[in-house]
């Protein structure tokens, strides 16, 4: 079985690539060195929860998204719906969250004719 840190490393690299960021850009946003990020992305080093949290913030995603597909979370087909929200204000993020919740509720509720 593939090591959990190796799966996190792969996920981190995929999310960074999907956003078109270089290692240097993401590292700077997260306040870590590019060489440390490089080691995290190839699973030669293990980050702390705080480090992964900073990387998630820099990617504009919840920390849980970084661990999806790693611990049995939603499959990668859901990853296409992950969008960066780090540039939004707190109020804008709350609005987006509420919209997503509303859409999810409507999807679960049977429609009446």
Phi and psi restraints in degrees (range 20) as a CNS / XPLOR table:
assign (resid 1 and name C) (resid 2 and name N)
       (resid 2 and name CA) (resid 2 and name C) 1.0 -66.0 20.0 2
assign (resid 2 and name N) (resid 2 and name CA)
       (resid 2 and name C) (resid 3 and name N) 1.0 136.8 20.0 2
assign (resid 2 and name C) (resid 3 and name N)
       (resid 3 and name CA) (resid 3 and name C) 1.0 -59.0 20.0 2
assign (resid 3 and name N) (resid 3 and name CA)
       (resid 3 and name C) (resid 4 and name N) 1.0 141.3 20.0 2
assign (resid 3 and name C) (resid 4 and name N)
       (resid 4 and name CA) (resid 4 and name C) 1.0 -57.9 20.0 2
assign (resid 4 and name N) (resid 4 and name CA)
       (resid 4 and name C) (resid 5 and name N) 1.0 -41.8 20.0 2
assign (resid 4 and name C) (resid 5 and name N)
       (resid 5 and name CA) (resid 5 and name C) 1.0 -65.1 20.0 2
assign (resid 5 and name N) (resid 5 and name CA)
       (resid 5 and name C) (resid 6 and name N) 1.0 -32.8 20.0 2
assign (resid 5 and name C) (resid 6 and name N)
       (resid 6 and name CA) (resid 6 and name C) 1.0 -66.7 20.0 2
assign (resid 6 and name N) (resid 6 and name CA)
       (resid 6 and name C) (resid 7 and name N) 1.0 -37.7 20.0 2
assign (resid 6 and name C) (resid 7 and name N)
       (resid 7 and name CA) (resid 7 and name C) 1.0 -70.4 20.0 2
assign (resid 7 and name N) (resid 7 and name CA)
       (resid 7 and name C) (resid 8 and name N) 1.0 -38.2 20.0 2
assign (resid 7 and name C) (resid 8 and name N)
       (resid 8 and name CA) (resid 8 and name C) 1.0 -64.3 20.0 2
assign (resid 8 and name N) (resid 8 and name CA)
       (resid 8 and name C) (resid 9 and name N) 1.0 -41.3 20.0 2
assign (resid 8 and name C) (resid 9 and name N)
       (resid 9 and name CA) (resid 9 and name C) 1.0 -58.5 20.0 2
assign (resid 9 and name N) (resid 9 and name CA)
       (resid 9 and name C) (resid 10 and name N) 1.0 -46.4 20.0 2
assign (resid 9 and name C) (resid 10 and name N)
       (resid 10 and name CA) (resid 10 and name C) 1.0 -63.2 20.0 2
assign (resid 10 and name N) (resid 10 and name CA)
       (resid 10 and name C) (resid 11 and name N) 1.0 -42.8 20.0 2
assign (resid 10 and name C) (resid 11 and name N)
       (resid 11 and name CA) (resid 11 and name C) 1.0 -64.1 20.0 2
assign (resid 11 and name N) (resid 11 and name CA)
       (resid 11 and name C) (resid 12 and name N) 1.0 -43.6 20.0 2
assign (resid 11 and name C) (resid 12 and name N)
       (resid 12 and name CA) (resid 12 and name C) 1.0 -59.6 20.0 2
assign (resid 12 and name N) (resid 12 and name CA)
       (resid 12 and name C) (resid 13 and name N) 1.0 -47.0 20.0 2
assign (resid 12 and name C) (resid 13 and name N)
       (resid 13 and name CA) (resid 13 and name C) 1.0 -61.4 20.0 2
assign (resid 13 and name N) (resid 13 and name CA)
       (resid 13 and name C) (resid 14 and name N) 1.0 -43.3 20.0 2
assign (resid 13 and name C) (resid 14 and name N)
       (resid 14 and name CA) (resid 14 and name C) 1.0 -61.9 20.0 2
assign (resid 14 and name N) (resid 14 and name CA)
       (resid 14 and name C) (resid 15 and name N) 1.0 -45.2 20.0 2
assign (resid 14 and name C) (resid 15 and name N)
       (resid 15 and name CA) (resid 15 and name C) 1.0 -65.2 20.0 2
assign (resid 15 and name N) (resid 15 and name CA)
       (resid 15 and name C) (resid 16 and name N) 1.0 -39.8 20.0 2
assign (resid 15 and name C) (resid 16 and name N)
       (resid 16 and name CA) (resid 16 and name C) 1.0 -64.2 20.0 2
assign (resid 16 and name N) (resid 16 and name CA)
       (resid 16 and name C) (resid 17 and name N) 1.0 -45.8 20.0 2
assign (resid 16 and name C) (resid 17 and name N)
       (resid 17 and name CA) (resid 17 and name C) 1.0 -62.4 20.0 2
assign (resid 17 and name N) (resid 17 and name CA)
       (resid 17 and name C) (resid 18 and name N) 1.0 -40.9 20.0 2
assign (resid 17 and name C) (resid 18 and name N)
       (resid 18 and name CA) (resid 18 and name C) 1.0 -61.3 20.0 2
assign (resid 18 and name N) (resid 18 and name CA)
       (resid 18 and name C) (resid 19 and name N) 1.0 -29.8 20.0 2
assign (resid 18 and name C) (resid 19 and name N)
       (resid 19 and name CA) (resid 19 and name C) 1.0 -91.2 20.0 2
assign (resid 19 and name N) (resid 19 and name CA)
       (resid 19 and name C) (resid 20 and name N) 1.0 -1.3 20.0 2
assign (resid 19 and name C) (resid 20 and name N)
       (resid 20 and name CA) (resid 20 and name C) 1.0 70.9 20.0 2
assign (resid 20 and name N) (resid 20 and name CA)
       (resid 20 and name C) (resid 21 and name N) 1.0 28.5 20.0 2
assign (resid 20 and name C) (resid 21 and name N)
       (resid 21 and name CA) (resid 21 and name C) 1.0 -99.1 20.0 2
assign (resid 21 and name N) (resid 21 and name CA)
       (resid 21 and name C) (resid 22 and name N) 1.0 144.6 20.0 2
assign (resid 21 and name C) (resid 22 and name N)
       (resid 22 and name CA) (resid 22 and name C) 1.0 -81.7 20.0 2
assign (resid 22 and name N) (resid 22 and name CA)
       (resid 22 and name C) (resid 23 and name N) 1.0 166.2 20.0 2
assign (resid 22 and name C) (resid 23 and name N)
       (resid 23 and name CA) (resid 23 and name C) 1.0 -60.9 20.0 2
assign (resid 23 and name N) (resid 23 and name CA)
       (resid 23 and name C) (resid 24 and name N) 1.0 -39.8 20.0 2
assign (resid 23 and name C) (resid 24 and name N)
       (resid 24 and name CA) (resid 24 and name C) 1.0 -62.3 20.0 2
assign (resid 24 and name N) (resid 24 and name CA)
       (resid 24 and name C) (resid 25 and name N) 1.0 -42.6 20.0 2
assign (resid 24 and name C) (resid 25 and name N)
       (resid 25 and name CA) (resid 25 and name C) 1.0 -64.6 20.0 2
assign (resid 25 and name N) (resid 25 and name CA)
       (resid 25 and name C) (resid 26 and name N) 1.0 -46.7 20.0 2
assign (resid 25 and name C) (resid 26 and name N)
       (resid 26 and name CA) (resid 26 and name C) 1.0 -66.2 20.0 2
assign (resid 26 and name N) (resid 26 and name CA)
       (resid 26 and name C) (resid 27 and name N) 1.0 -42.6 20.0 2
assign (resid 26 and name C) (resid 27 and name N)
       (resid 27 and name CA) (resid 27 and name C) 1.0 -59.8 20.0 2
assign (resid 27 and name N) (resid 27 and name CA)
       (resid 27 and name C) (resid 28 and name N) 1.0 -43.6 20.0 2
assign (resid 27 and name C) (resid 28 and name N)
       (resid 28 and name CA) (resid 28 and name C) 1.0 -62.6 20.0 2
assign (resid 28 and name N) (resid 28 and name CA)
       (resid 28 and name C) (resid 29 and name N) 1.0 -44.0 20.0 2
assign (resid 28 and name C) (resid 29 and name N)
       (resid 29 and name CA) (resid 29 and name C) 1.0 -62.4 20.0 2
assign (resid 29 and name N) (resid 29 and name CA)
       (resid 29 and name C) (resid 30 and name N) 1.0 -34.6 20.0 2
assign (resid 29 and name C) (resid 30 and name N)
       (resid 30 and name CA) (resid 30 and name C) 1.0 -88.5 20.0 2
assign (resid 30 and name N) (resid 30 and name CA)
       (resid 30 and name C) (resid 31 and name N) 1.0 -9.5 20.0 2
assign (resid 30 and name C) (resid 31 and name N)
       (resid 31 and name CA) (resid 31 and name C) 1.0 75.1 20.0 2
assign (resid 31 and name N) (resid 31 and name CA)
       (resid 31 and name C) (resid 32 and name N) 1.0 31.9 20.0 2
assign (resid 31 and name C) (resid 32 and name N)
       (resid 32 and name CA) (resid 32 and name C) 1.0 -126.5 20.0 2
assign (resid 32 and name N) (resid 32 and name CA)
       (resid 32 and name C) (resid 33 and name N) 1.0 169.8 20.0 2
assign (resid 32 and name C) (resid 33 and name N)
       (resid 33 and name CA) (resid 33 and name C) 1.0 -80.7 20.0 2
assign (resid 33 and name N) (resid 33 and name CA)
       (resid 33 and name C) (resid 34 and name N) 1.0 152.4 20.0 2
assign (resid 33 and name C) (resid 34 and name N)
       (resid 34 and name CA) (resid 34 and name C) 1.0 -64.0 20.0 2
assign (resid 34 and name N) (resid 34 and name CA)
       (resid 34 and name C) (resid 35 and name N) 1.0 -34.2 20.0 2
assign (resid 34 and name C) (resid 35 and name N)
       (resid 35 and name CA) (resid 35 and name C) 1.0 -68.0 20.0 2
assign (resid 35 and name N) (resid 35 and name CA)
       (resid 35 and name C) (resid 36 and name N) 1.0 -37.2 20.0 2
assign (resid 35 and name C) (resid 36 and name N)
       (resid 36 and name CA) (resid 36 and name C) 1.0 -65.9 20.0 2
assign (resid 36 and name N) (resid 36 and name CA)
       (resid 36 and name C) (resid 37 and name N) 1.0 -42.7 20.0 2
assign (resid 36 and name C) (resid 37 and name N)
       (resid 37 and name CA) (resid 37 and name C) 1.0 -60.2 20.0 2
assign (resid 37 and name N) (resid 37 and name CA)
       (resid 37 and name C) (resid 38 and name N) 1.0 -41.0 20.0 2
assign (resid 37 and name C) (resid 38 and name N)
       (resid 38 and name CA) (resid 38 and name C) 1.0 -58.6 20.0 2
assign (resid 38 and name N) (resid 38 and name CA)
       (resid 38 and name C) (resid 39 and name N) 1.0 -45.1 20.0 2
assign (resid 38 and name C) (resid 39 and name N)
       (resid 39 and name CA) (resid 39 and name C) 1.0 -64.7 20.0 2
assign (resid 39 and name N) (resid 39 and name CA)
       (resid 39 and name C) (resid 40 and name N) 1.0 -37.1 20.0 2
assign (resid 39 and name C) (resid 40 and name N)
       (resid 40 and name CA) (resid 40 and name C) 1.0 -64.1 20.0 2
assign (resid 40 and name N) (resid 40 and name CA)
       (resid 40 and name C) (resid 41 and name N) 1.0 -39.3 20.0 2
assign (resid 40 and name C) (resid 41 and name N)
       (resid 41 and name CA) (resid 41 and name C) 1.0 -72.7 20.0 2
assign (resid 41 and name N) (resid 41 and name CA)
       (resid 41 and name C) (resid 42 and name N) 1.0 -16.1 20.0 2
assign (resid 41 and name C) (resid 42 and name N)
       (resid 42 and name CA) (resid 42 and name C) 1.0 -112.6 20.0 2
assign (resid 42 and name N) (resid 42 and name CA)
       (resid 42 and name C) (resid 43 and name N) 1.0 9.8 20.0 2
assign (resid 42 and name C) (resid 43 and name N)
       (resid 43 and name CA) (resid 43 and name C) 1.0 60.9 20.0 2
assign (resid 43 and name N) (resid 43 and name CA)
       (resid 43 and name C) (resid 44 and name N) 1.0 29.2 20.0 2
assign (resid 43 and name C) (resid 44 and name N)
       (resid 44 and name CA) (resid 44 and name C) 1.0 -84.7 20.0 2
assign (resid 44 and name N) (resid 44 and name CA)
       (resid 44 and name C) (resid 45 and name N) 1.0 -20.2 20.0 2
assign (resid 44 and name C) (resid 45 and name N)
       (resid 45 and name CA) (resid 45 and name C) 1.0 -128.7 20.0 2
assign (resid 45 and name N) (resid 45 and name CA)
       (resid 45 and name C) (resid 46 and name N) 1.0 156.4 20.0 2
assign (resid 45 and name C) (resid 46 and name N)
       (resid 46 and name CA) (resid 46 and name C) 1.0 -113.3 20.0 2
assign (resid 46 and name N) (resid 46 and name CA)
       (resid 46 and name C) (resid 47 and name N) 1.0 128.0 20.0 2
assign (resid 46 and name C) (resid 47 and name N)
       (resid 47 and name CA) (resid 47 and name C) 1.0 -87.7 20.0 2
assign (resid 47 and name N) (resid 47 and name CA)
       (resid 47 and name C) (resid 48 and name N) 1.0 160.8 20.0 2
assign (resid 47 and name C) (resid 48 and name N)
       (resid 48 and name CA) (resid 48 and name C) 1.0 -82.5 20.0 2
assign (resid 48 and name N) (resid 48 and name CA)
       (resid 48 and name C) (resid 49 and name N) 1.0 166.3 20.0 2
assign (resid 48 and name C) (resid 49 and name N)
       (resid 49 and name CA) (resid 49 and name C) 1.0 -60.2 20.0 2
assign (resid 49 and name N) (resid 49 and name CA)
       (resid 49 and name C) (resid 50 and name N) 1.0 -37.0 20.0 2
assign (resid 49 and name C) (resid 50 and name N)
       (resid 50 and name CA) (resid 50 and name C) 1.0 -61.8 20.0 2
assign (resid 50 and name N) (resid 50 and name CA)
       (resid 50 and name C) (resid 51 and name N) 1.0 -43.4 20.0 2
assign (resid 50 and name C) (resid 51 and name N)
       (resid 51 and name CA) (resid 51 and name C) 1.0 -63.0 20.0 2
assign (resid 51 and name N) (resid 51 and name CA)
       (resid 51 and name C) (resid 52 and name N) 1.0 -45.6 20.0 2
assign (resid 51 and name C) (resid 52 and name N)
       (resid 52 and name CA) (resid 52 and name C) 1.0 -64.4 20.0 2
assign (resid 52 and name N) (resid 52 and name CA)
       (resid 52 and name C) (resid 53 and name N) 1.0 -33.9 20.0 2
assign (resid 52 and name C) (resid 53 and name N)
       (resid 53 and name CA) (resid 53 and name C) 1.0 -64.9 20.0 2
assign (resid 53 and name N) (resid 53 and name CA)
       (resid 53 and name C) (resid 54 and name N) 1.0 -41.0 20.0 2
assign (resid 53 and name C) (resid 54 and name N)
       (resid 54 and name CA) (resid 54 and name C) 1.0 -65.9 20.0 2
assign (resid 54 and name N) (resid 54 and name CA)
       (resid 54 and name C) (resid 55 and name N) 1.0 -38.9 20.0 2
assign (resid 54 and name C) (resid 55 and name N)
       (resid 55 and name CA) (resid 55 and name C) 1.0 -66.0 20.0 2
assign (resid 55 and name N) (resid 55 and name CA)
       (resid 55 and name C) (resid 56 and name N) 1.0 -41.7 20.0 2
assign (resid 55 and name C) (resid 56 and name N)
       (resid 56 and name CA) (resid 56 and name C) 1.0 -61.3 20.0 2
assign (resid 56 and name N) (resid 56 and name CA)
       (resid 56 and name C) (resid 57 and name N) 1.0 -44.9 20.0 2
assign (resid 56 and name C) (resid 57 and name N)
       (resid 57 and name CA) (resid 57 and name C) 1.0 -59.4 20.0 2
assign (resid 57 and name N) (resid 57 and name CA)
       (resid 57 and name C) (resid 58 and name N) 1.0 -43.5 20.0 2
assign (resid 57 and name C) (resid 58 and name N)
       (resid 58 and name CA) (resid 58 and name C) 1.0 -65.2 20.0 2
assign (resid 58 and name N) (resid 58 and name CA)
       (resid 58 and name C) (resid 59 and name N) 1.0 -28.9 20.0 2
assign (resid 58 and name C) (resid 59 and name N)
       (resid 59 and name CA) (resid 59 and name C) 1.0 -84.2 20.0 2
assign (resid 59 and name N) (resid 59 and name CA)
       (resid 59 and name C) (resid 60 and name N) 1.0 -10.7 20.0 2
assign (resid 59 and name C) (resid 60 and name N)
       (resid 60 and name CA) (resid 60 and name C) 1.0 75.8 20.0 2
assign (resid 60 and name N) (resid 60 and name CA)
       (resid 60 and name C) (resid 61 and name N) 1.0 32.9 20.0 2
assign (resid 60 and name C) (resid 61 and name N)
       (resid 61 and name CA) (resid 61 and name C) 1.0 -130.0 20.0 2
assign (resid 61 and name N) (resid 61 and name CA)
       (resid 61 and name C) (resid 62 and name N) 1.0 157.2 20.0 2
assign (resid 61 and name C) (resid 62 and name N)
       (resid 62 and name CA) (resid 62 and name C) 1.0 -67.7 20.0 2
assign (resid 62 and name N) (resid 62 and name CA)
       (resid 62 and name C) (resid 63 and name N) 1.0 150.9 20.0 2
assign (resid 62 and name C) (resid 63 and name N)
       (resid 63 and name CA) (resid 63 and name C) 1.0 -55.1 20.0 2
assign (resid 63 and name N) (resid 63 and name CA)
       (resid 63 and name C) (resid 64 and name N) 1.0 -37.0 20.0 2
assign (resid 63 and name C) (resid 64 and name N)
       (resid 64 and name CA) (resid 64 and name C) 1.0 -59.4 20.0 2
assign (resid 64 and name N) (resid 64 and name CA)
       (resid 64 and name C) (resid 65 and name N) 1.0 -31.4 20.0 2
assign (resid 64 and name C) (resid 65 and name N)
       (resid 65 and name CA) (resid 65 and name C) 1.0 -65.1 20.0 2
assign (resid 65 and name N) (resid 65 and name CA)
       (resid 65 and name C) (resid 66 and name N) 1.0 -34.8 20.0 2
assign (resid 65 and name C) (resid 66 and name N)
       (resid 66 and name CA) (resid 66 and name C) 1.0 -62.1 20.0 2
assign (resid 66 and name N) (resid 66 and name CA)
       (resid 66 and name C) (resid 67 and name N) 1.0 -29.4 20.0 2
assign (resid 66 and name C) (resid 67 and name N)
       (resid 67 and name CA) (resid 67 and name C) 1.0 -99.5 20.0 2
assign (resid 67 and name N) (resid 67 and name CA)
       (resid 67 and name C) (resid 68 and name N) 1.0 1.4 20.0 2
assign (resid 67 and name C) (resid 68 and name N)
       (resid 68 and name CA) (resid 68 and name C) 1.0 -64.5 20.0 2
assign (resid 68 and name N) (resid 68 and name CA)
       (resid 68 and name C) (resid 69 and name N) 1.0 147.6 20.0 2
assign (resid 68 and name C) (resid 69 and name N)
       (resid 69 and name CA) (resid 69 and name C) 1.0 72.0 20.0 2
assign (resid 69 and name N) (resid 69 and name CA)
       (resid 69 and name C) (resid 70 and name N) 1.0 -6.5 20.0 2
assign (resid 69 and name C) (resid 70 and name N)
       (resid 70 and name CA) (resid 70 and name C) 1.0 -97.8 20.0 2
assign (resid 70 and name N) (resid 70 and name CA)
       (resid 70 and name C) (resid 71 and name N) 1.0 -39.3 20.0 2
assign (resid 70 and name C) (resid 71 and name N)
       (resid 71 and name CA) (resid 71 and name C) 1.0 -117.2 20.0 2
assign (resid 71 and name N) (resid 71 and name CA)
       (resid 71 and name C) (resid 72 and name N) 1.0 24.9 20.0 2
assign (resid 71 and name C) (resid 72 and name N)
       (resid 72 and name CA) (resid 72 and name C) 1.0 88.0 20.0 2
assign (resid 72 and name N) (resid 72 and name CA)
       (resid 72 and name C) (resid 73 and name N) 1.0 17.5 20.0 2
assign (resid 72 and name C) (resid 73 and name N)
       (resid 73 and name CA) (resid 73 and name C) 1.0 -75.4 20.0 2
assign (resid 73 and name N) (resid 73 and name CA)
       (resid 73 and name C) (resid 74 and name N) 1.0 -164.7 20.0 2
assign (resid 73 and name C) (resid 74 and name N)
       (resid 74 and name CA) (resid 74 and name C) 1.0 -54.2 20.0 2
assign (resid 74 and name N) (resid 74 and name CA)
       (resid 74 and name C) (resid 75 and name N) 1.0 148.3 20.0 2
assign (resid 74 and name C) (resid 75 and name N)
       (resid 75 and name CA) (resid 75 and name C) 1.0 -73.3 20.0 2
assign (resid 75 and name N) (resid 75 and name CA)
       (resid 75 and name C) (resid 76 and name N) 1.0 168.1 20.0 2
assign (resid 75 and name C) (resid 76 and name N)
       (resid 76 and name CA) (resid 76 and name C) 1.0 -63.4 20.0 2
assign (resid 76 and name N) (resid 76 and name CA)
       (resid 76 and name C) (resid 77 and name N) 1.0 -19.3 20.0 2
assign (resid 76 and name C) (resid 77 and name N)
       (resid 77 and name CA) (resid 77 and name C) 1.0 -62.6 20.0 2
assign (resid 77 and name N) (resid 77 and name CA)
       (resid 77 and name C) (resid 78 and name N) 1.0 -22.1 20.0 2
assign (resid 77 and name C) (resid 78 and name N)
       (resid 78 and name CA) (resid 78 and name C) 1.0 -81.0 20.0 2
assign (resid 78 and name N) (resid 78 and name CA)
       (resid 78 and name C) (resid 79 and name N) 1.0 -19.0 20.0 2
assign (resid 78 and name C) (resid 79 and name N)
       (resid 79 and name CA) (resid 79 and name C) 1.0 -61.3 20.0 2
assign (resid 79 and name N) (resid 79 and name CA)
       (resid 79 and name C) (resid 80 and name N) 1.0 -26.2 20.0 2
assign (resid 79 and name C) (resid 80 and name N)
       (resid 80 and name CA) (resid 80 and name C) 1.0 -64.1 20.0 2
assign (resid 80 and name N) (resid 80 and name CA)
       (resid 80 and name C) (resid 81 and name N) 1.0 -17.9 20.0 2
assign (resid 80 and name C) (resid 81 and name N)
       (resid 81 and name CA) (resid 81 and name C) 1.0 -92.4 20.0 2
assign (resid 81 and name N) (resid 81 and name CA)
       (resid 81 and name C) (resid 82 and name N) 1.0 -1.0 20.0 2
assign (resid 81 and name C) (resid 82 and name N)
       (resid 82 and name CA) (resid 82 and name C) 1.0 -80.1 20.0 2
assign (resid 82 and name N) (resid 82 and name CA)
       (resid 82 and name C) (resid 83 and name N) 1.0 123.6 20.0 2
assign (resid 82 and name C) (resid 83 and name N)
       (resid 83 and name CA) (resid 83 and name C) 1.0 -124.9 20.0 2
assign (resid 83 and name N) (resid 83 and name CA)
       (resid 83 and name C) (resid 84 and name N) 1.0 147.4 20.0 2
assign (resid 83 and name C) (resid 84 and name N)
       (resid 84 and name CA) (resid 84 and name C) 1.0 -71.0 20.0 2
assign (resid 84 and name N) (resid 84 and name CA)
       (resid 84 and name C) (resid 85 and name N) 1.0 132.7 20.0 2
assign (resid 84 and name C) (resid 85 and name N)
       (resid 85 and name CA) (resid 85 and name C) 1.0 -124.9 20.0 2
assign (resid 85 and name N) (resid 85 and name CA)
       (resid 85 and name C) (resid 86 and name N) 1.0 6.7 20.0 2
assign (resid 85 and name C) (resid 86 and name N)
       (resid 86 and name CA) (resid 86 and name C) 1.0 -59.4 20.0 2
assign (resid 86 and name N) (resid 86 and name CA)
       (resid 86 and name C) (resid 87 and name N) 1.0 -26.4 20.0 2
assign (resid 86 and name C) (resid 87 and name N)
       (resid 87 and name CA) (resid 87 and name C) 1.0 -83.5 20.0 2
assign (resid 87 and name N) (resid 87 and name CA)
       (resid 87 and name C) (resid 88 and name N) 1.0 -9.1 20.0 2
assign (resid 87 and name C) (resid 88 and name N)
       (resid 88 and name CA) (resid 88 and name C) 1.0 -82.1 20.0 2
assign (resid 88 and name N) (resid 88 and name CA)
       (resid 88 and name C) (resid 89 and name N) 1.0 153.5 20.0 2
assign (resid 88 and name C) (resid 89 and name N)
       (resid 89 and name CA) (resid 89 and name C) 1.0 -73.2 20.0 2
assign (resid 89 and name N) (resid 89 and name CA)
       (resid 89 and name C) (resid 90 and name N) 1.0 167.9 20.0 2
assign (resid 89 and name C) (resid 90 and name N)
       (resid 90 and name CA) (resid 90 and name C) 1.0 -59.3 20.0 2
assign (resid 90 and name N) (resid 90 and name CA)
       (resid 90 and name C) (resid 91 and name N) 1.0 -43.2 20.0 2
assign (resid 90 and name C) (resid 91 and name N)
       (resid 91 and name CA) (resid 91 and name C) 1.0 -63.3 20.0 2
assign (resid 91 and name N) (resid 91 and name CA)
       (resid 91 and name C) (resid 92 and name N) 1.0 -40.7 20.0 2
assign (resid 91 and name C) (resid 92 and name N)
       (resid 92 and name CA) (resid 92 and name C) 1.0 -66.4 20.0 2
assign (resid 92 and name N) (resid 92 and name CA)
       (resid 92 and name C) (resid 93 and name N) 1.0 -39.4 20.0 2
assign (resid 92 and name C) (resid 93 and name N)
       (resid 93 and name CA) (resid 93 and name C) 1.0 -63.0 20.0 2
assign (resid 93 and name N) (resid 93 and name CA)
       (resid 93 and name C) (resid 94 and name N) 1.0 -41.7 20.0 2
assign (resid 93 and name C) (resid 94 and name N)
       (resid 94 and name CA) (resid 94 and name C) 1.0 -62.1 20.0 2
assign (resid 94 and name N) (resid 94 and name CA)
       (resid 94 and name C) (resid 95 and name N) 1.0 -38.9 20.0 2
assign (resid 94 and name C) (resid 95 and name N)
       (resid 95 and name CA) (resid 95 and name C) 1.0 -63.9 20.0 2
assign (resid 95 and name N) (resid 95 and name CA)
       (resid 95 and name C) (resid 96 and name N) 1.0 -44.3 20.0 2
assign (resid 95 and name C) (resid 96 and name N)
       (resid 96 and name CA) (resid 96 and name C) 1.0 -63.0 20.0 2
assign (resid 96 and name N) (resid 96 and name CA)
       (resid 96 and name C) (resid 97 and name N) 1.0 -44.6 20.0 2
assign (resid 96 and name C) (resid 97 and name N)
       (resid 97 and name CA) (resid 97 and name C) 1.0 -59.0 20.0 2
assign (resid 97 and name N) (resid 97 and name CA)
       (resid 97 and name C) (resid 98 and name N) 1.0 -43.8 20.0 2
assign (resid 97 and name C) (resid 98 and name N)
       (resid 98 and name CA) (resid 98 and name C) 1.0 -64.9 20.0 2
assign (resid 98 and name N) (resid 98 and name CA)
       (resid 98 and name C) (resid 99 and name N) 1.0 -39.1 20.0 2
assign (resid 98 and name C) (resid 99 and name N)
       (resid 99 and name CA) (resid 99 and name C) 1.0 -62.6 20.0 2
assign (resid 99 and name N) (resid 99 and name CA)
       (resid 99 and name C) (resid 100 and name N) 1.0 -43.3 20.0 2
assign (resid 99 and name C) (resid 100 and name N)
       (resid 100 and name CA) (resid 100 and name C) 1.0 -64.7 20.0 2
assign (resid 100 and name N) (resid 100 and name CA)
       (resid 100 and name C) (resid 101 and name N) 1.0 -43.5 20.0 2
assign (resid 100 and name C) (resid 101 and name N)
       (resid 101 and name CA) (resid 101 and name C) 1.0 -59.9 20.0 2
assign (resid 101 and name N) (resid 101 and name CA)
       (resid 101 and name C) (resid 102 and name N) 1.0 -44.3 20.0 2
assign (resid 101 and name C) (resid 102 and name N)
       (resid 102 and name CA) (resid 102 and name C) 1.0 -62.1 20.0 2
assign (resid 102 and name N) (resid 102 and name CA)
       (resid 102 and name C) (resid 103 and name N) 1.0 -45.1 20.0 2
assign (resid 102 and name C) (resid 103 and name N)
       (resid 103 and name CA) (resid 103 and name C) 1.0 -63.5 20.0 2
assign (resid 103 and name N) (resid 103 and name CA)
       (resid 103 and name C) (resid 104 and name N) 1.0 -40.1 20.0 2
assign (resid 103 and name C) (resid 104 and name N)
       (resid 104 and name CA) (resid 104 and name C) 1.0 -65.2 20.0 2
assign (resid 104 and name N) (resid 104 and name CA)
       (resid 104 and name C) (resid 105 and name N) 1.0 -39.9 20.0 2
assign (resid 104 and name C) (resid 105 and name N)
       (resid 105 and name CA) (resid 105 and name C) 1.0 -63.8 20.0 2
assign (resid 105 and name N) (resid 105 and name CA)
       (resid 105 and name C) (resid 106 and name N) 1.0 -44.8 20.0 2
assign (resid 105 and name C) (resid 106 and name N)
       (resid 106 and name CA) (resid 106 and name C) 1.0 -63.0 20.0 2
assign (resid 106 and name N) (resid 106 and name CA)
       (resid 106 and name C) (resid 107 and name N) 1.0 -33.2 20.0 2
assign (resid 106 and name C) (resid 107 and name N)
       (resid 107 and name CA) (resid 107 and name C) 1.0 -70.8 20.0 2
assign (resid 107 and name N) (resid 107 and name CA)
       (resid 107 and name C) (resid 108 and name N) 1.0 -34.2 20.0 2
assign (resid 107 and name C) (resid 108 and name N)
       (resid 108 and name CA) (resid 108 and name C) 1.0 -80.7 20.0 2
assign (resid 108 and name N) (resid 108 and name CA)
       (resid 108 and name C) (resid 109 and name N) 1.0 -24.6 20.0 2
assign (resid 108 and name C) (resid 109 and name N)
       (resid 109 and name CA) (resid 109 and name C) 1.0 -84.0 20.0 2
assign (resid 109 and name N) (resid 109 and name CA)
       (resid 109 and name C) (resid 110 and name N) 1.0 127.2 20.0 2
assign (resid 109 and name C) (resid 110 and name N)
       (resid 110 and name CA) (resid 110 and name C) 1.0 -61.8 20.0 2
assign (resid 110 and name N) (resid 110 and name CA)
       (resid 110 and name C) (resid 111 and name N) 1.0 140.1 20.0 2
assign (resid 110 and name C) (resid 111 and name N)
       (resid 111 and name CA) (resid 111 and name C) 1.0 -84.6 20.0 2
assign (resid 111 and name N) (resid 111 and name CA)
       (resid 111 and name C) (resid 112 and name N) 1.0 143.2 20.0 2
assign (resid 111 and name C) (resid 112 and name N)
       (resid 112 and name CA) (resid 112 and name C) 1.0 -103.8 20.0 2
assign (resid 112 and name N) (resid 112 and name CA)
       (resid 112 and name C) (resid 113 and name N) 1.0 144.0 20.0 2
